[in-house]
Amino acid sequence: MGIIGTIIIGLIVGLIARFLKPGNDSMGWIMTILLGIGGSLLATYGGQALGLYEAGEGAGFIGAVVGAIILLVIYGMVSRKH
């Protein structure tokens, strides 16, 4: 998948993660995309390395959303301290 596809998937994953995570997250589109891409990469490569799923399976998308939610929680904890 090219860079444009990765950005689009990252945006979708980031939006889904922000919708599913409770609380108020006041961040822009760029941070949403970056957290979505980070969650996608974390879940995709981490899940495949652990043997949880293969490339192209639907579990990878679910894992990407979970990874993005985890990054949102971490981002929220770090940003509130400042």
Secondary structure, DSSP 4 states (H G I P E B T S, - for coil): --HHHHHHHHHHHHHHHHHHS-S-----HHHHHHHHHHHHHHHHHHHHHTTS--TT-HHHHHHHHHHHHHHHHHHHHHHHT-
